[in-house]
Amino acid sequence: MGSIVIVIPDGSEGIAPSKSEKKKSDISCQPNNISFLREKRSNRHDMRKVIHSVKVGVALVLVSLLYLLDPLYEQVGENAMWAIMTVVVIFEFFAGATLSKGLNRGIGTVLGGGLGCLAAAFAQAVGGVGKAMVVGITVFIFGAVATYSRQVPRIKKKYDYGAVIFILTFNLVVVSGLRAEEVMELARERLSTIVMGFAICIFISLLFFPIWASDELHDSLVSRFEDLARSLEGFSKEYFENGNEKQKRLSGNFNRNCKSVLHSKTKDESLVNFARWEPWHGKFGFSYPWGKYLKIGEDLRDLATTILSLKGCIRTPRESSENLRQSVKEPCEAIVASLAWTLRELGESITKMIKCPSEEMLVPKLKSVRLELSLILKPSTVGTNLEKTDHGLGLASLVYSLMEMVEKMEELAKEVEELGELGGFHKITS
């Protein structure tokens, strides 16, 4: 058995670690940093859940005063239940979602109640058998039209809840069978209590620890740049290094990061819809280009798909292509590091809302990366033609995938630059 020698340095605390030692240290520390950031993000989300729950409880207490206080109950009577129902239905986690449902409920109630009163008055004027016919015809026409409008994508995204409330209110008013005067009075009383519930929700949601969908969307998009950069670095470690199984499992996290990016479309669309309803707050003004976030998110999902396709390169027989891998290890690692750096620069540009200098910095760097990739494919670099040998196909597939990634990253840089122009990002001050 060989002996193990432990070297204890003497007075060398100020000496910088070697490159290999620093690399090992970075590999061991990276999972700890990632877990710390995820734990911090999870704790922050849990705290917001508690805040939202408290805010809903306070809103229900305030709206219950319409029942508990006699002077208020004498004014609204049994219609106070509509205010409570409004708070329960429209108070959402994000301020934009609360505004969206509240305004949709208000618009649907006003339109449904107004048209319902007119239809009821007209039916009352006709009288007799014609009254029932008028009610049936109007219910059919307005119900069918409102239901069809819910199938229109643009209306469904923003006004689907309002259409549902319109159908409900219109039918309640028309089919009630009350006289026109009583219908008008009933509609006015219910509308006033709904407005009370809506006002309480908006007051608490926007003024007390507001939870903005725009902030959530912004942070979520930025985190995906870091996830993809980490995925690229994890793939590089797993592809070129012969580490132990533990290190392979740690570097294999690039699969999970990419899949989380791929499953972000539904979340992005809902957050963009809520963010468009929110008022001017913090760094986000009116007419902020939220649509660009959807386009950037789509580009990131395309990029994640390409990164996931690199799994096929890892599954090629390692013994037959080990020499080829080692021959291109250094240039490929430098290329992957450049792509990861580009992703982090783009993410930092959105985080700090600084205009991305794509034409001055990123595009030239990506062009140099593309040139380096084309040099790798030359037989003079690896000593053989990759496309004509079985053991070189995996490496050729890797190079072509990286080229495709460079093209997608150029498109991504253009989208981020356009976001900076439309969103009024600040210029970098030297």
Disulfide bonds with the S-S distance in Angstrom:
none
